[in-house]
Amino acid sequence: MSTTSCLQFLRPYAWKPLVARSNGGGGYLRFYHLARQHELTQANALKYPRLRHDNGGVPMRIPAFREKYKHVESGTMADEEVVLHGRLQSVRRASSKLVFLVLKSEFEQVQGMCNLRKLEAAGATLESFKQLARLLNRGDIVSVTGRATRTSSGELTIDATQMPELLSPSLVPLPVKLADEDTRIQQRHMDLLVNRKTVDTLRLRSYLIKYMRDFLHARDFLEFQTPILAENAGGAVARPFTTTMTGVASTDLSLRIAPELWLKRLVVGGVDKVFELGPSFRNEGLDQTHNPEFTTCEFYNAYANLDDLISLTEDLICGLAQHCQDLIATKLDSLPAVDTSSFRRPFAQMEFIPSVEAAIGFTLPDLSAPDALDTLVADLESHGIAVERPLPTLPKLLDRLAATYLEPHSASAPLFITHQPVCMSPLSKSFVCPKTGQTVSARTELFMGGRELANMYEEENDPFAQRDKFIEQAKHRDTAADGDSAVNADGELLVDENYVQALEAGLPPTGGWGCGIDRLVMLFSGTRRISDTLSFGNLRNVVAVSTMRKPFERDAAAAAADEKTGSS
């Protein structure tokens, strides 16, 4: 059996194997690719033409076409001839002289009608019409020239006045359904084409980012870009990705953990309201809610205090919730609705130390004392609360107490957890809490659904206090977990002296704010996996794609060998 006759036999089943086969179709797909390539070549249709606009029609986007001609009445025909480009979602052959197409572009689709009786005026013949109808397949990218009309069934349609042109054929079948996880990861483009929820989640991400930018621009913030690659990762306690550069071989470079220190240098330089929305990197865990490469938005507002930051955050989150729900109700209907009633102002607040003490049933020791960790561990164990071994650092132990006893209170509504112990916030201003007598930070974190969404605090602008806090942070660093040494080659504690020197020029009282974009998208799209919010999934997914073999190169050689030996 020839490849062409094989293809004709298999065409009715062309998009079924991808549903059933976990490996994406395997040998079937490779055969389909070669057979379709052969058929298109034989028909002189495998051309990949340059796009041209000299055929008399006006190029128009499908969404614009639907909007412009939404009031066209059944049985009438628009005067203007237009050209639509899109990917075929279906080809329905009503008869030997009538074919219906469904084109999709920019997430909207429209019906095309090809009637040989009308196309004969443009030079079409019965044979050429049949050949084109036989060649067109779901997934092909085509151009249709015609006039807007509405069929008797009420469907807005472009009535073709010229033979559709094949711009780019799909040499592999476009499945109707794609459920296998491995195939979705390795062929993300197919996942986007087939699974509406996948692309709607990414569209929501784009709209969400635009809303945040517009929100900040409307409040006179300026967006700046700061270095991603530098000698010091800076801005948070985490293990960085490190590399070297040939031009500065003696210096190790790091991908930034956060843009914080750079942005505050800009505030020192007179940029009172500044933000950056972009990538950060942490060489740590990879799970459903963490990815080593992630997107953050940070802003710094001179002369803003913690109350200002909380108010601004409530404005932003409430606005985002309503905006995302409006999008889901109109454009992104594959996503679950956002319960906007959960985002009512003011958001609930819990003070860290009093709330933890109420939950565990005893008073925390002086957390600024040198033996605070040992004392806290002893107190916890004496009250029947297990502490893992090896012992974590004090900040990490306190963080785990919050995760156990405080964060679950955010299950159904936003929650601010405020005034964390100073050891957990080395870059924020601190004060003695009048309720507990503990030194705490002028900081709050916003949680929703048990996940941290945003972190904000009044920035430490005292260079002497900041240097002391850097030293204390280095002492607390868990070298076994972070993979970094707290000292340099000379045995000195690592301190960002350049940043301390910048503070000496005078940082105004400043409120700083940061949030993870990926977590926000997870919240408002209703997904539980961070990989669903990323264009090509998490780092593990990206590695899986980038290391894929190239099947068609190998299979073309195998096909040539088969042809030489007379195989079919």
Secondary structure, DSSP 8 states (H G I E B T S, - for coil): --HHHHHHHHGGGTTSHHHH-TTTTHHHHHHHHHHHHHHHHHTT----------SS-EEE-HHHHHHHTTT--TT-B-SS-EEEEEEEEEEEEEETTEEEEEEEETTEEEEEEEEHHHHGGGT--HHHHHHHHHH--TT-EEEEEEEEEE-TT--EEEEESS--EEEE--SS---S----HHHHHHTHHHHHHH-HHHHHHHHHHHHHHHHHHHHHHHTT-EE----SEES---SSSS---EEE-GGGTTSEEEE-S-SHHHHHHHHHTT--EEEEEEEEE-SS--BTTB-SEEEEEEEEEET--HHHHHHHHHHHHHHHHHHHHHHHHHT-TTS----GGG--SS-EEEEHHHHHHHHHTS----TTSTTHHHHHHHHHHHTT----SS---HHHHHHHHHHHHTGGGGSSS-EEEE--BGGG-TTB-EEE-TTT--EEESEEEEEETTEEEEEEEEB---HHHHHHHHHHHHHH--HHHH---SB-TTS-B---HHHHHHHHTT--SEEEEEEEHHHHHHHHHT-S-GGGGSTT-SHHHHHHHHT---HHHHHHHHHHHHHHHT--
